[in-house]
Amino acid sequence: METNKTEKEILVVGLKKMGISLACMFLGPTLLHIALTNREKPLFIPILILGGIVCICAIFFAYKGLMKIMDSMFNHKK
């Protein structure tokens, strides 16, 4: 019986996606806070939209990163 080993290349890709997600997790709410505290400024709507998109990207990259990490540990193509 052969033991399962983690595929390092796929794990690195997953960790990179998780790093992008972490950056988006801090940037998105910061942009939303900046937009919502400056409602009278002319850039209110674009910053609000950009903050929402970055928050959605954080969720997307976290999902994709976790799936890659799980694939590197459990799904082995031989």
N, CA, C and O atoms as a Maestro MAE file, in Angstrom:
{
 s_m_m2io_version
 :::
 2.0.0
}

f_m_ct {
 s_m_title
 :::
 protein
 m_atom[312] {
  # First column is atom index #
  i_m_mmod_type
  r_m_x_coord
  r_m_y_coord
  r_m_z_coord
  i_m_residue_number
  s_m_chain_name
  s_m_pdb_residue_name
  s_m_pdb_atom_name
  i_m_atomic_number
  :::
  1 25 0.847 -1.182 0.000 1 A "MET " " N  " 7
  2 3 0.000 0.000 0.000 1 A "MET " " CA " 6
  3 2 0.889 1.241 0.000 1 A "MET " " C  " 6
  4 15 1.841 1.342 0.774 1 A "MET " " O  " 8
  5 25 0.568 2.160 -0.863 2 A "GLU " " N  " 7
  6 3 1.364 3.368 -1.034 2 A "GLU " " CA " 6
  7 2 0.782 4.494 -0.195 2 A "GLU " " C  " 6
  8 15 -0.434 4.675 -0.145 2 A "GLU " " O  " 8
  9 25 1.659 5.254 0.468 3 A "THR " " N  " 7
  10 3 1.184 6.377 1.281 3 A "THR " " CA " 6
  11 2 0.976 7.602 0.402 3 A "THR " " C  " 6
  12 15 1.674 7.803 -0.592 3 A "THR " " O  " 8
  13 25 0.008 8.410 0.789 4 A "ASN " " N  " 7
  14 3 -0.272 9.639 0.041 4 A "ASN " " CA " 6
  15 2 0.698 10.724 0.466 4 A "ASN " " C  " 6
  16 15 0.972 10.891 1.654 4 A "ASN " " O  " 8
  17 25 1.213 11.456 -0.498 5 A "LYS " " N  " 7
  18 3 2.088 12.588 -0.231 5 A "LYS " " CA " 6
  19 2 1.479 13.829 -0.864 5 A "LYS " " C  " 6
  20 15 0.737 13.752 -1.844 5 A "LYS " " O  " 8
  21 25 1.807 14.957 -0.289 6 A "THR " " N  " 7
  22 3 1.303 16.233 -0.801 6 A "THR " " CA " 6
  23 2 2.090 16.626 -2.039 6 A "THR " " C  " 6
  24 15 3.320 16.566 -2.052 6 A "THR " " O  " 8
  25 25 1.371 17.027 -3.079 7 A "GLU " " N  " 7
  26 3 2.023 17.530 -4.282 7 A "GLU " " CA " 6
  27 2 2.400 18.994 -4.045 7 A "GLU " " C  " 6
  28 15 1.534 19.855 -3.894 7 A "GLU " " O  " 8
  29 25 3.690 19.252 -4.016 8 A "LYS " " N  " 7
  30 3 4.206 20.562 -3.610 8 A "LYS " " CA " 6
  31 2 3.826 21.674 -4.579 8 A "LYS " " C  " 6
  32 15 3.520 22.785 -4.144 8 A "LYS " " O  " 8
  33 25 3.837 21.401 -5.880 9 A "GLU " " N  " 7
  34 3 3.547 22.453 -6.857 9 A "GLU " " CA " 6
  35 2 2.113 22.946 -6.732 9 A "GLU " " C  " 6
  36 15 1.856 24.148 -6.788 9 A "GLU " " O  " 8
  37 25 1.186 22.019 -6.564 10 A "ILE " " N  " 7
  38 3 -0.228 22.396 -6.436 10 A "ILE " " CA " 6
  39 2 -0.454 23.099 -5.099 10 A "ILE " " C  " 6
  40 15 -1.252 24.033 -5.016 10 A "ILE " " O  " 8
  41 25 0.239 22.660 -4.063 11 A "LEU " " N  " 7
  42 3 0.119 23.299 -2.761 11 A "LEU " " CA " 6
  43 2 0.594 24.744 -2.810 11 A "LEU " " C  " 6
  44 15 -0.022 25.618 -2.199 11 A "LEU " " O  " 8
  45 25 1.679 25.007 -3.527 12 A "VAL " " N  " 7
  46 3 2.195 26.375 -3.646 12 A "VAL " " CA " 6
  47 2 1.193 27.265 -4.375 12 A "VAL " " C  " 6
  48 15 1.000 28.420 -3.995 12 A "VAL " " O  " 8
  49 25 0.560 26.741 -5.412 13 A "VAL " " N  " 7
  50 3 -0.459 27.511 -6.139 13 A "VAL " " CA " 6
  51 2 -1.623 27.845 -5.198 13 A "VAL " " C  " 6
  52 15 -2.125 28.969 -5.203 13 A "VAL " " O  " 8
  53 25 -2.045 26.876 -4.400 14 A "GLY " " N  " 7
  54 3 -3.125 27.113 -3.444 14 A "GLY " " CA " 6
  55 2 -2.758 28.148 -2.398 14 A "GLY " " C  " 6
  56 15 -3.581 28.987 -2.034 14 A "GLY " " O  " 8
  57 25 -1.527 28.091 -1.916 15 A "LEU " " N  " 7
  58 3 -1.090 29.068 -0.919 15 A "LEU " " CA " 6
  59 2 -0.979 30.472 -1.506 15 A "LEU " " C  " 6
  60 15 -1.245 31.455 -0.814 15 A "LEU " " O  " 8
  61 25 -0.592 30.573 -2.770 16 A "LYS " " N  " 7
  62 3 -0.548 31.885 -3.421 16 A "LYS " " CA " 6
  63 2 -1.954 32.477 -3.536 16 A "LYS " " C  " 6
  64 15 -2.151 33.672 -3.319 16 A "LYS " " O  " 8
  65 25 -2.926 31.630 -3.879 17 A "LYS " " N  " 7
  66 3 -4.302 32.119 -3.973 17 A "LYS " " CA " 6
  67 2 -4.827 32.529 -2.606 17 A "LYS " " C  " 6
  68 15 -5.593 33.486 -2.494 17 A "LYS " " O  " 8
  69 25 -4.419 31.810 -1.565 18 A "MET " " N  " 7
  70 3 -4.833 32.192 -0.221 18 A "MET " " CA " 6
  71 2 -4.177 33.518 0.190 18 A "MET " " C  " 6
  72 15 -4.782 34.304 0.920 18 A "MET " " O  " 8
  73 25 -2.957 33.768 -0.268 19 A "GLY " " N  " 7
  74 3 -2.301 35.042 0.001 19 A "GLY " " CA " 6
  75 2 -3.011 36.201 -0.676 19 A "GLY " " C  " 6
  76 15 -3.170 37.273 -0.092 19 A "GLY " " O  " 8
  77 25 -3.439 35.977 -1.922 20 A "ILE " " N  " 7
  78 3 -4.212 37.004 -2.625 20 A "ILE " " CA " 6
  79 2 -5.518 37.265 -1.891 20 A "ILE " " C  " 6
  80 15 -5.949 38.410 -1.757 20 A "ILE " " O  " 8
  81 25 -6.146 36.185 -1.415 21 A "SER " " N  " 7
  82 3 -7.385 36.322 -0.666 21 A "SER " " CA " 6
  83 2 -7.178 37.117 0.616 21 A "SER " " C  " 6
  84 15 -8.013 37.946 0.976 21 A "SER " " O  " 8
  85 25 -6.073 36.870 1.304 22 A "LEU " " N  " 7
  86 3 -5.788 37.595 2.536 22 A "LEU " " CA " 6
  87 2 -5.617 39.089 2.267 22 A "LEU " " C  " 6
  88 15 -6.109 39.924 3.027 22 A "LEU " " O  " 8
  89 25 -4.927 39.415 1.199 23 A "ALA " " N  " 7
  90 3 -4.758 40.822 0.838 23 A "ALA " " CA " 6
  91 2 -6.111 41.461 0.524 23 A "ALA " " C  " 6
  92 15 -6.378 42.590 0.936 23 A "ALA " " O  " 8
  93 25 -6.954 40.746 -0.199 24 A "CYS " " N  " 7
  94 3 -8.283 41.274 -0.536 24 A "CYS " " CA " 6
  95 2 -9.176 41.389 0.702 24 A "CYS " " C  " 6
  96 15 -10.038 42.265 0.769 24 A "CYS " " O  " 8
  97 25 -8.966 40.499 1.684 25 A "MET " " N  " 7
  98 3 -9.765 40.566 2.915 25 A "MET " " CA " 6
  99 2 -9.484 41.834 3.710 25 A "MET " " C  " 6
  100 15 -10.357 42.317 4.432 25 A "MET " " O  " 8
  101 25 -8.290 42.372 3.588 26 A "PHE " " N  " 7
  102 3 -7.981 43.633 4.265 26 A "PHE " " CA " 6
  103 2 -8.322 44.838 3.389 26 A "PHE " " C  " 6
  104 15 -8.807 45.852 3.890 26 A "PHE " " O  " 8
  105 25 -8.072 44.731 2.092 27 A "LEU " " N  " 7
  106 3 -8.281 45.865 1.195 27 A "LEU " " CA " 6
  107 2 -9.765 46.168 0.968 27 A "LEU " " C  " 6
  108 15 -10.155 47.335 0.944 27 A "LEU " " O  " 8
  109 25 -10.593 45.139 0.801 28 A "GLY " " N  " 7
  110 3 -12.009 45.337 0.509 28 A "GLY " " CA " 6
  111 2 -12.756 46.101 1.592 28 A "GLY " " C  " 6
  112 15 -13.364 47.129 1.295 28 A "GLY " " O  " 8
  113 25 -12.733 45.635 2.834 29 A "PRO " " N  " 7
  114 3 -13.424 46.387 3.891 29 A "PRO " " CA " 6
  115 2 -12.836 47.782 4.126 29 A "PRO " " C  " 6
  116 15 -13.557 48.704 4.507 29 A "PRO " " O  " 8
  117 25 -11.533 47.934 3.899 30 A "THR " " N  " 7
  118 3 -10.928 49.264 4.034 30 A "THR " " CA " 6
  119 2 -11.505 50.216 2.993 30 A "THR " " C  " 6
  120 15 -11.849 51.356 3.308 30 A "THR " " O  " 8
  121 25 -11.608 49.743 1.750 31 A "LEU " " N  " 7
  122 3 -12.199 50.588 0.704 31 A "LEU " " CA " 6
  123 2 -13.661 50.898 0.995 31 A "LEU " " C  " 6
  124 15 -14.110 52.020 0.765 31 A "LEU " " O  " 8
  125 25 -14.408 49.923 1.496 32 A "LEU " " N  " 7
  126 3 -15.811 50.169 1.842 32 A "LEU " " CA " 6
  127 2 -15.921 51.194 2.960 32 A "LEU " " C  " 6
  128 15 -16.788 52.067 2.919 32 A "LEU " " O  " 8
  129 25 -15.061 51.098 3.944 33 A "HIS " " N  " 7
  130 3 -15.087 52.071 5.045 33 A "HIS " " CA " 6
  131 2 -14.753 53.473 4.547 33 A "HIS " " C  " 6
  132 15 -15.403 54.445 4.930 33 A "HIS " " O  " 8
  133 25 -13.743 53.572 3.694 34 A "ILE " " N  " 7
  134 3 -13.372 54.878 3.142 34 A "ILE " " CA " 6
  135 2 -14.533 55.470 2.345 34 A "ILE " " C  " 6
  136 15 -14.825 56.661 2.449 34 A "ILE " " O  " 8
  137 25 -15.195 54.620 1.543 35 A "ALA " " N  " 7
  138 3 -16.306 55.121 0.728 35 A "ALA " " CA " 6
  139 2 -17.482 55.552 1.594 35 A "ALA " " C  " 6
  140 15 -18.090 56.591 1.336 35 A "ALA " " O  " 8
  141 25 -17.806 54.772 2.609 36 A "LEU " " N  " 7
  142 3 -18.989 55.081 3.412 36 A "LEU " " CA " 6
  143 2 -18.779 56.232 4.387 36 A "LEU " " C  " 6
  144 15 -19.752 56.825 4.854 36 A "LEU " " O  " 8
  145 25 -17.529 56.560 4.704 37 A "THR " " N  " 7
  146 3 -17.297 57.712 5.575 37 A "THR " " CA " 6
  147 2 -17.183 59.020 4.792 37 A "THR " " C  " 6
  148 15 -17.194 60.094 5.392 37 A "THR " " O  " 8
  149 25 -17.075 58.949 3.477 38 A "ASN " " N  " 7
  150 3 -16.960 60.149 2.641 38 A "ASN " " CA " 6
  151 2 -18.072 60.171 1.588 38 A "ASN " " C  " 6
  152 15 -17.800 60.189 0.388 38 A "ASN " " O  " 8
  153 25 -19.300 60.170 2.043 39 A "ARG " " N  " 7
  154 3 -20.438 60.103 1.118 39 A "ARG " " CA " 6
  155 2 -20.597 61.352 0.257 39 A "ARG " " C  " 6
  156 15 -21.176 61.275 -0.826 39 A "ARG " " O  " 8
  157 25 -20.104 62.485 0.706 40 A "GLU " " N  " 7
  158 3 -20.288 63.719 -0.056 40 A "GLU " " CA " 6
  159 2 -19.224 63.912 -1.129 40 A "GLU " " C  " 6
  160 15 -19.338 64.834 -1.937 40 A "GLU " " O  " 8
  161 25 -18.204 63.082 -1.162 41 A "LYS " " N  " 7
  162 3 -17.126 63.206 -2.149 41 A "LYS " " CA " 6
  163 2 -17.584 62.690 -3.511 41 A "LYS " " C  " 6
  164 15 -18.487 61.855 -3.578 41 A "LYS " " O  " 8
  165 25 -16.975 63.173 -4.602 42 A "PRO " " N  " 7
  166 3 -17.396 62.740 -5.941 42 A "PRO " " CA " 6
  167 2 -17.004 61.293 -6.266 42 A "PRO " " C  " 6
  168 15 -17.602 60.684 -7.153 42 A "PRO " " O  " 8
  169 25 -16.022 60.740 -5.571 43 A "LEU " " N  " 7
  170 3 -15.592 59.358 -5.856 43 A "LEU " " CA " 6
  171 2 -16.283 58.326 -4.959 43 A "LEU " " C  " 6
  172 15 -15.806 57.197 -4.844 43 A "LEU " " O  " 8
  173 25 -17.383 58.692 -4.334 44 A "PHE " " N  " 7
  174 3 -18.099 57.786 -3.435 44 A "PHE " " CA " 6
  175 2 -18.529 56.508 -4.143 44 A "PHE " " C  " 6
  176 15 -18.225 55.411 -3.675 44 A "PHE " " O  " 8
  177 25 -19.229 56.636 -5.258 45 A "ILE " " N  " 7
  178 3 -19.772 55.467 -5.967 45 A "ILE " " CA " 6
  179 2 -18.661 54.575 -6.535 45 A "ILE " " C  " 6
  180 15 -18.719 53.362 -6.336 45 A "ILE " " O  " 8
  181 25 -17.654 55.113 -7.231 46 A "PRO " " N  " 7
  182 3 -16.610 54.220 -7.763 46 A "PRO " " CA " 6
  183 2 -15.834 53.467 -6.674 46 A "PRO " " C  " 6
  184 15 -15.510 52.293 -6.851 46 A "PRO " " O  " 8
  185 25 -15.537 54.126 -5.561 47 A "ILE " " N  " 7
  186 3 -14.812 53.450 -4.488 47 A "ILE " " CA " 6
  187 2 -15.697 52.411 -3.818 47 A "ILE " " C  " 6
  188 15 -15.212 51.350 -3.423 47 A "ILE " " O  " 8
  189 25 -16.967 52.695 -3.687 48 A "LEU " " N  " 7
  190 3 -17.908 51.734 -3.115 48 A "LEU " " CA " 6
  191 2 -18.013 50.491 -3.989 48 A "LEU " " C  " 6
  192 15 -17.994 49.372 -3.479 48 A "LEU " " O  " 8
  193 25 -18.122 50.676 -5.286 49 A "ILE " " N  " 7
  194 3 -18.197 49.546 -6.219 49 A "ILE " " CA " 6
  195 2 -16.896 48.750 -6.197 49 A "ILE " " C  " 6
  196 15 -16.923 47.520 -6.175 49 A "ILE " " O  " 8
  197 25 -15.764 49.438 -6.203 50 A "LEU " " N  " 7
  198 3 -14.468 48.772 -6.168 50 A "LEU " " CA " 6
  199 2 -14.296 47.971 -4.872 50 A "LEU " " C  " 6
  200 15 -13.771 46.858 -4.904 50 A "LEU " " O  " 8
  201 25 -14.725 48.516 -3.750 51 A "GLY " " N  " 7
  202 3 -14.658 47.794 -2.482 51 A "GLY " " CA " 6
  203 2 -15.507 46.538 -2.488 51 A "GLY " " C  " 6
  204 15 -15.093 45.503 -1.966 51 A "GLY " " O  " 8
  205 25 -16.695 46.622 -3.076 52 A "GLY " " N  " 7
  206 3 -17.561 45.435 -3.185 52 A "GLY " " CA " 6
  207 2 -16.950 44.357 -4.063 52 A "GLY " " C  " 6
  208 15 -17.020 43.171 -3.741 52 A "GLY " " O  " 8
  209 25 -16.348 44.774 -5.179 53 A "ILE " " N  " 7
  210 3 -15.705 43.815 -6.080 53 A "ILE " " CA " 6
  211 2 -14.521 43.142 -5.397 53 A "ILE " " C  " 6
  212 15 -14.324 41.936 -5.545 53 A "ILE " " O  " 8
  213 25 -13.731 43.913 -4.652 54 A "VAL " " N  " 7
  214 3 -12.575 43.338 -3.955 54 A "VAL " " CA " 6
  215 2 -13.037 42.355 -2.878 54 A "VAL " " C  " 6
  216 15 -12.394 41.323 -2.681 54 A "VAL " " O  " 8
  217 25 -14.132 42.649 -2.179 55 A "CYS " " N  " 7
  218 3 -14.662 41.718 -1.179 55 A "CYS " " CA " 6
  219 2 -15.127 40.413 -1.830 55 A "CYS " " C  " 6
  220 15 -14.907 39.332 -1.283 55 A "CYS " " O  " 8
  221 25 -15.760 40.513 -2.976 56 A "ILE " " N  " 7
  222 3 -16.188 39.313 -3.698 56 A "ILE " " CA " 6
  223 2 -14.979 38.521 -4.176 56 A "ILE " " C  " 6
  224 15 -14.990 37.291 -4.143 56 A "ILE " " O  " 8
  225 25 -13.937 39.216 -4.620 57 A "CYS " " N  " 7
  226 3 -12.703 38.537 -5.041 57 A "CYS " " CA " 6
  227 2 -12.047 37.813 -3.872 57 A "CYS " " C  " 6
  228 15 -11.461 36.748 -4.062 57 A "CYS " " O  " 8
  229 25 -12.135 38.370 -2.671 58 A "ALA " " N  " 7
  230 3 -11.564 37.713 -1.490 58 A "ALA " " CA " 6
  231 2 -12.240 36.370 -1.243 58 A "ALA " " C  " 6
  232 15 -11.576 35.377 -0.945 58 A "ALA " " O  " 8
  233 25 -13.551 36.347 -1.365 59 A "ILE " " N  " 7
  234 3 -14.291 35.097 -1.177 59 A "ILE " " CA " 6
  235 2 -13.945 34.103 -2.278 59 A "ILE " " C  " 6
  236 15 -13.746 32.919 -2.007 59 A "ILE " " O  " 8
  237 25 -13.873 34.574 -3.508 60 A "PHE " " N  " 7
  238 3 -13.560 33.709 -4.646 60 A "PHE " " CA " 6
  239 2 -12.172 33.084 -4.512 60 A "PHE " " C  " 6
  240 15 -12.015 31.874 -4.676 60 A "PHE " " O  " 8
  241 25 -11.160 33.915 -4.211 61 A "PHE " " N  " 7
  242 3 -9.799 33.392 -4.102 61 A "PHE " " CA " 6
  243 2 -9.632 32.480 -2.892 61 A "PHE " " C  " 6
  244 15 -8.843 31.536 -2.942 61 A "PHE " " O  " 8
  245 25 -10.360 32.741 -1.802 62 A "ALA " " N  " 7
  246 3 -10.299 31.849 -0.645 62 A "ALA " " CA " 6
  247 2 -10.860 30.471 -1.016 62 A "ALA " " C  " 6
  248 15 -10.286 29.447 -0.647 62 A "ALA " " O  " 8
  249 25 -11.963 30.449 -1.733 63 A "TYR " " N  " 7
  250 3 -12.556 29.184 -2.167 63 A "TYR " " CA " 6
  251 2 -11.609 28.428 -3.097 63 A "TYR " " C  " 6
  252 15 -11.349 27.240 -2.903 63 A "TYR " " O  " 8
  253 25 -11.095 29.133 -4.112 64 A "LYS " " N  " 7
  254 3 -10.197 28.481 -5.069 64 A "LYS " " CA " 6
  255 2 -8.914 28.004 -4.389 64 A "LYS " " C  " 6
  256 15 -8.414 26.924 -4.704 64 A "LYS " " O  " 8
  257 25 -8.377 28.799 -3.459 65 A "GLY " " N  " 7
  258 3 -7.167 28.409 -2.751 65 A "GLY " " CA " 6
  259 2 -7.375 27.179 -1.893 65 A "GLY " " C  " 6
  260 15 -6.540 26.274 -1.884 65 A "GLY " " O  " 8
  261 25 -8.492 27.141 -1.166 66 A "LEU " " N  " 7
  262 3 -8.779 25.962 -0.345 66 A "LEU " " CA " 6
  263 2 -8.980 24.718 -1.199 66 A "LEU " " C  " 6
  264 15 -8.554 23.626 -0.823 66 A "LEU " " O  " 8
  265 25 -9.627 24.885 -2.345 67 A "MET " " N  " 7
  266 3 -9.828 23.732 -3.224 67 A "MET " " CA " 6
  267 2 -8.494 23.217 -3.764 67 A "MET " " C  " 6
  268 15 -8.295 22.006 -3.857 67 A "MET " " O  " 8
  269 25 -7.577 24.120 -4.121 68 A "LYS " " N  " 7
  270 3 -6.254 23.704 -4.600 68 A "LYS " " CA " 6
  271 2 -5.469 22.994 -3.507 68 A "LYS " " C  " 6
  272 15 -4.816 21.983 -3.766 68 A "LYS " " O  " 8
  273 25 -5.529 23.517 -2.292 69 A "ILE " " N  " 7
  274 3 -4.813 22.889 -1.185 69 A "ILE " " CA " 6
  275 2 -5.375 21.491 -0.921 69 A "ILE " " C  " 6
  276 15 -4.617 20.549 -0.694 69 A "ILE " " O  " 8
  277 25 -6.690 21.359 -0.951 70 A "MET " " N  " 7
  278 3 -7.296 20.036 -0.756 70 A "MET " " CA " 6
  279 2 -6.924 19.084 -1.893 70 A "MET " " C  " 6
  280 15 -6.676 17.901 -1.659 70 A "MET " " O  " 8
  281 25 -6.886 19.601 -3.125 71 A "ASP " " N  " 7
  282 3 -6.479 18.761 -4.258 71 A "ASP " " CA " 6
  283 2 -5.038 18.288 -4.105 71 A "ASP " " C  " 6
  284 15 -4.715 17.152 -4.453 71 A "ASP " " O  " 8
  285 25 -4.177 19.150 -3.587 72 A "SER " " N  " 7
  286 3 -2.769 18.750 -3.440 72 A "SER " " CA " 6
  287 2 -2.619 17.660 -2.381 72 A "SER " " C  " 6
  288 15 -1.678 16.868 -2.446 72 A "SER " " O  " 8
  289 25 -3.509 17.607 -1.427 73 A "MET " " N  " 7
  290 3 -3.390 16.618 -0.363 73 A "MET " " CA " 6
  291 2 -4.118 15.310 -0.667 73 A "MET " " C  " 6
  292 15 -3.630 14.235 -0.318 73 A "MET " " O  " 8
  293 25 -5.272 15.393 -1.309 74 A "PHE " " N  " 7
  294 3 -6.110 14.212 -1.432 74 A "PHE " " CA " 6
  295 2 -6.281 13.669 -2.850 74 A "PHE " " C  " 6
  296 15 -6.393 12.454 -3.015 74 A "PHE " " O  " 8
  297 25 -6.303 14.501 -3.859 75 A "ASN " " N  " 7
  298 3 -6.500 14.031 -5.237 75 A "ASN " " CA " 6
  299 2 -5.171 13.902 -5.939 75 A "ASN " " C  " 6
  300 15 -4.522 14.903 -6.242 75 A "ASN " " O  " 8
  301 25 -4.759 12.672 -6.200 76 A "HIS " " N  " 7
  302 3 -3.489 12.446 -6.866 76 A "HIS " " CA " 6
  303 2 -3.748 11.817 -8.230 76 A "HIS " " C  " 6
  304 15 -4.376 10.763 -8.338 76 A "HIS " " O  " 8
  305 25 -3.260 12.472 -9.247 77 A "LYS " " N  " 7
  306 3 -3.332 11.933 -10.605 77 A "LYS " " CA " 6
  307 2 -2.070 11.116 -10.845 77 A "LYS " " C  " 6
  308 15 -0.960 11.616 -10.662 77 A "LYS " " O  " 8
  309 25 -2.233 9.879 -11.248 78 A "LYS " " N  " 7
  310 3 -1.061 9.020 -11.462 78 A "LYS " " CA " 6
  311 2 -0.933 8.613 -12.898 78 A "LYS " " C  " 6
  312 15 -0.003 7.890 -13.254 78 A "LYS " " O  " 8
  :::
 }
 m_bond[311] {
  # First column is bond index #
  i_m_from
  i_m_to
  i_m_order
  :::
  1 1 2 1
  2 2 3 1
  3 3 4 2
  4 3 5 1
  5 5 6 1
  6 6 7 1
  7 7 8 2
  8 7 9 1
  9 9 10 1
  10 10 11 1
  11 11 12 2
  12 11 13 1
  13 13 14 1
  14 14 15 1
  15 15 16 2
  16 15 17 1
  17 17 18 1
  18 18 19 1
  19 19 20 2
  20 19 21 1
  21 21 22 1
  22 22 23 1
  23 23 24 2
  24 23 25 1
  25 25 26 1
  26 26 27 1
  27 27 28 2
  28 27 29 1
  29 29 30 1
  30 30 31 1
  31 31 32 2
  32 31 33 1
  33 33 34 1
  34 34 35 1
  35 35 36 2
  36 35 37 1
  37 37 38 1
  38 38 39 1
  39 39 40 2
  40 39 41 1
  41 41 42 1
  42 42 43 1
  43 43 44 2
  44 43 45 1
  45 45 46 1
  46 46 47 1
  47 47 48 2
  48 47 49 1
  49 49 50 1
  50 50 51 1
  51 51 52 2
  52 51 53 1
  53 53 54 1
  54 54 55 1
  55 55 56 2
  56 55 57 1
  57 57 58 1
  58 58 59 1
  59 59 60 2
  60 59 61 1
  61 61 62 1
  62 62 63 1
  63 63 64 2
  64 63 65 1
  65 65 66 1
  66 66 67 1
  67 67 68 2
  68 67 69 1
  69 69 70 1
  70 70 71 1
  71 71 72 2
  72 71 73 1
  73 73 74 1
  74 74 75 1
  75 75 76 2
  76 75 77 1
  77 77 78 1
  78 78 79 1
  79 79 80 2
  80 79 81 1
  81 81 82 1
  82 82 83 1
  83 83 84 2
  84 83 85 1
  85 85 86 1
  86 86 87 1
  87 87 88 2
  88 87 89 1
  89 89 90 1
  90 90 91 1
  91 91 92 2
  92 91 93 1
  93 93 94 1
  94 94 95 1
  95 95 96 2
  96 95 97 1
  97 97 98 1
  98 98 99 1
  99 99 100 2
  100 99 101 1
  101 101 102 1
  102 102 103 1
  103 103 104 2
  104 103 105 1
  105 105 106 1
  106 106 107 1
  107 107 108 2
  108 107 109 1
  109 109 110 1
  110 110 111 1
  111 111 112 2
  112 111 113 1
  113 113 114 1
  114 114 115 1
  115 115 116 2
  116 115 117 1
  117 117 118 1
  118 118 119 1
  119 119 120 2
  120 119 121 1
  121 121 122 1
  122 122 123 1
  123 123 124 2
  124 123 125 1
  125 125 126 1
  126 126 127 1
  127 127 128 2
  128 127 129 1
  129 129 130 1
  130 130 131 1
  131 131 132 2
  132 131 133 1
  133 133 134 1
  134 134 135 1
  135 135 136 2
  136 135 137 1
  137 137 138 1
  138 138 139 1
  139 139 140 2
  140 139 141 1
  141 141 142 1
  142 142 143 1
  143 143 144 2
  144 143 145 1
  145 145 146 1
  146 146 147 1
  147 147 148 2
  148 147 149 1
  149 149 150 1
  150 150 151 1
  151 151 152 2
  152 151 153 1
  153 153 154 1
  154 154 155 1
  155 155 156 2
  156 155 157 1
  157 157 158 1
  158 158 159 1
  159 159 160 2
  160 159 161 1
  161 161 162 1
  162 162 163 1
  163 163 164 2
  164 163 165 1
  165 165 166 1
  166 166 167 1
  167 167 168 2
  168 167 169 1
  169 169 170 1
  170 170 171 1
  171 171 172 2
  172 171 173 1
  173 173 174 1
  174 174 175 1
  175 175 176 2
  176 175 177 1
  177 177 178 1
  178 178 179 1
  179 179 180 2
  180 179 181 1
  181 181 182 1
  182 182 183 1
  183 183 184 2
  184 183 185 1
  185 185 186 1
  186 186 187 1
  187 187 188 2
  188 187 189 1
  189 189 190 1
  190 190 191 1
  191 191 192 2
  192 191 193 1
  193 193 194 1
  194 194 195 1
  195 195 196 2
  196 195 197 1
  197 197 198 1
  198 198 199 1
  199 199 200 2
  200 199 201 1
  201 201 202 1
  202 202 203 1
  203 203 204 2
  204 203 205 1
  205 205 206 1
  206 206 207 1
  207 207 208 2
  208 207 209 1
  209 209 210 1
  210 210 211 1
  211 211 212 2
  212 211 213 1
  213 213 214 1
  214 214 215 1
  215 215 216 2
  216 215 217 1
  217 217 218 1
  218 218 219 1
  219 219 220 2
  220 219 221 1
  221 221 222 1
  222 222 223 1
  223 223 224 2
  224 223 225 1
  225 225 226 1
  226 226 227 1
  227 227 228 2
  228 227 229 1
  229 229 230 1
  230 230 231 1
  231 231 232 2
  232 231 233 1
  233 233 234 1
  234 234 235 1
  235 235 236 2
  236 235 237 1
  237 237 238 1
  238 238 239 1
  239 239 240 2
  240 239 241 1
  241 241 242 1
  242 242 243 1
  243 243 244 2
  244 243 245 1
  245 245 246 1
  246 246 247 1
  247 247 248 2
  248 247 249 1
  249 249 250 1
  250 250 251 1
  251 251 252 2
  252 251 253 1
  253 253 254 1
  254 254 255 1
  255 255 256 2
  256 255 257 1
  257 257 258 1
  258 258 259 1
  259 259 260 2
  260 259 261 1
  261 261 262 1
  262 262 263 1
  263 263 264 2
  264 263 265 1
  265 265 266 1
  266 266 267 1
  267 267 268 2
  268 267 269 1
  269 269 270 1
  270 270 271 1
  271 271 272 2
  272 271 273 1
  273 273 274 1
  274 274 275 1
  275 275 276 2
  276 275 277 1
  277 277 278 1
  278 278 279 1
  279 279 280 2
  280 279 281 1
  281 281 282 1
  282 282 283 1
  283 283 284 2
  284 283 285 1
  285 285 286 1
  286 286 287 1
  287 287 288 2
  288 287 289 1
  289 289 290 1
  290 290 291 1
  291 291 292 2
  292 291 293 1
  293 293 294 1
  294 294 295 1
  295 295 296 2
  296 295 297 1
  297 297 298 1
  298 298 299 1
  299 299 300 2
  300 299 301 1
  301 301 302 1
  302 302 303 1
  303 303 304 2
  304 303 305 1
  305 305 306 1
  306 306 307 1
  307 307 308 2
  308 307 309 1
  309 309 310 1
  310 310 311 1
  311 311 312 2
  :::
 }
}
